[in-house]
Amino acid sequence: MKIHEYQAKRIFKEYGVPIPNGDVVFTSEEAAQIAKKLNVRKYVLKAQVHAGGRGKAGGIKIATTVEEVENLSRDMIGMILKTHQTGAAGRKVRSLLVEEAMDIDKELYLGLTVDRANECLVLLGSPAGGVEIEVVAEKNPELLFKERIDILGLRPYMARRMAFNLGLKDKQISAAVAIMQAMFKIFIQKDASLVEINPLIITKQGNIVALDAKINFDDNALFRQAAVKDMRDLNEEEPLEVEASNYKLNYIKLDGNVGCMVNGAGLAMSTMDIIKLAGGEPANFLDVGGGATKDQVAHAFRILISDKNVKAILINIFGGIMRCDVVAAGIVDAAKEVKVNLPMVVRLQGTNMQEGRQILKESGLTFGIAETMQEAASKVTDAIK
C-alpha cells in the first residue's frame, strides 16, 4: 500500500526526521492560509499523487507571494497530472503540499527496502540524489552504496559508514545517523516495504532535511496497522484492483486483451508467459486463490468483463485441494449469472479433472476446453483473431 508524501512526512516528523515546514491543502483558500502562516520568502507547491516525475510534469511549482500561492494552487488542484508513472490517463490532483522552499546546497539519496536475493533488509545511499535510484544504479553504479541489515538490525557503525560514503562531515554525520535509525524504526514498527528519502538535502546553512518522503507498506500486515490502513487513498488506485481486493481476489490490470483467471500466483505468471508465447497479450493477473467459491468466481468474471480491452478469457485451474468438478460447476454457474458473452477457454488439471470437463461440456455454454497450457493459449489467441 502506498501513501501520499504529506502522510509519509507526518510519520517522519513523529520519528524525529527533519522535514520542511508546511501542510496539506485541498483548496486554494487553504493554500493561502498556510502560506500566510508560514510567512517565508519562498514557497513550494507539490501535487499529491502516487507517482514520481511530478516536477517535469508541472506538479511542483514555486511561489514567492501568498497571492501567487493561491493562484497556482487554484490551477493545480483538479488538474490531470501525467507522468511516466501515471500512464496516459494521468491522475487527478486532489490535494497539494504547501511548504517552505529550502535553499539547497546538495542532494543525497537514502532508501531502506527488502533485499530478497540475500533475504535481508538493505540500506541504500547515494551522493547523487534527486534522480531515480534505478538511473544511478544503471549509469553510475559506483555512486550507489549498500549496507545489508541482518537480524540484529541497523547498527550505528553501519549508519556512520553510509554517512561517510555520502560525503558528510562533522555534525552532519550524527544527524544523518539519527535519520537512518529513524527510517529503520519506521520500517519495522510500521510493517513497511519501502522507506525512501529522495532527495535528502544539505541546506546552505549545513542542515540535513528530508525534502521528499515515500513509504510503502506490506498489504499483508495491514490487519495490525489500523492507523496506516486509514491513510489509504482509493482515488489513487485502479478501480478494478480495489474491487478485487474487496472480494479477496489478487488482481492487477495490464494492457492486453486476454483476461486470465487462475488459482495460484505461480500459475498466473506461467499463464501470462504462455499467452505471450502464443502471440497474445495478457490483460491482467487475476488469482482467485486455492479455495475459490462460486461467489468469488462470479466477481472475478465481473471484473474481467468490466475491462473493455478484454476480448477473450482464459481460465487455468489446477485442482489440488480444490476439486476440478467443484470448480467447473462454479465456473458454469458464475458465467450464467454474470452473462459472459466473450469467448472462454478452460484448462482443468488435477483432482476430478475429467468430471470437471464433462460438466463444462454439458453446461449449454460454449467453452473451449484445453488439456495443456500451450493448447489453452493457442485457443484463446485464435478466438480473438
Disulfide bonds with the S-S distance in Angstrom:
none
